[in-house]
Amino acid sequence: MAQARRIPDASALRGFDIVCVTGGEPMLDPDRTLDIVRDIRRECPGAAVYLYTALATDRVPDILDAVDGLQFTLHEGATEEDAAGLGHIQGMLEGRAGSYRLYVHPSAEPLARVRRELWSRVEVKPWLTEDELLAMQPGGLPPGETLFVLEGA
């Protein structure tokens, strides 16, 4: 995270058109995640806000109500429980407008019962290591992207 910029609060995000809330795993503390999303909405009222997660919890509907889209990931080593979480997420996406992306590691694909009609994009590919990403993007982050770490989050 050498390129990350530490910020004390969401006011540093003013002027951004898109804000992605990632992790760690944001759904481990859904109340805190909702607070962060609300802060972003207050500070960046016109920005699209997306959540990246790999954890399906009973709080996902609250998150879906608060964000413009979701990226859900089924990682390498996914279990039947993880696949059931994907099914749970898909059930919550029915009838919802938004941008929904699904990322599935090839080893997890046999477990995934993907309902492609619910997703804006579905990708099945291995996770890239930081070294692999830097080989593709020697300068680090893609042009126009900034990585922030919210202090205390």
Phi, psi and omega in degrees: 000034181297332181270001182284143176250122180281134179230147182280333182199178186289349180298335178291348182268358179306137179096349178275141180274332182225133176230126178251126178264117183241216184216212359025212180243105184300331184278000172291333177226076186298328178295315178297319179298317177297321176299317179297315179299317178298319177297318178297316179300321180292316184278334183228067188301334180265357185281145170279135182241127181237148178245134174252125182210162174231012186235121177265122178230173178291352179268358180304319178302323177298318179293315180300326177291337187262343185243169179269345181185173187217140166246121178252138183238133171253104189281168171303139180083011180302147181254175174301324178296319177297317179296323176296324176299319176300316178300320179297314178300313182300322177298325180283339181279340182305127177078002180263139172274148178150178177257116183236122182240142180237130176242125182235125173291141182307325180291339180267350184303320179299334179278334188282125173253081189280129172262088189302332181294342180273345189252140174290326179207140175233128177234135174243109180195159179289154176289137178269140175283166178300320179297319178295320178296317180292330175293326179280327183229077186304334180279000181098239182295150175299153179305137178086354179258146177227137178256124178245147171242118180281115182296138179081359180268000000 
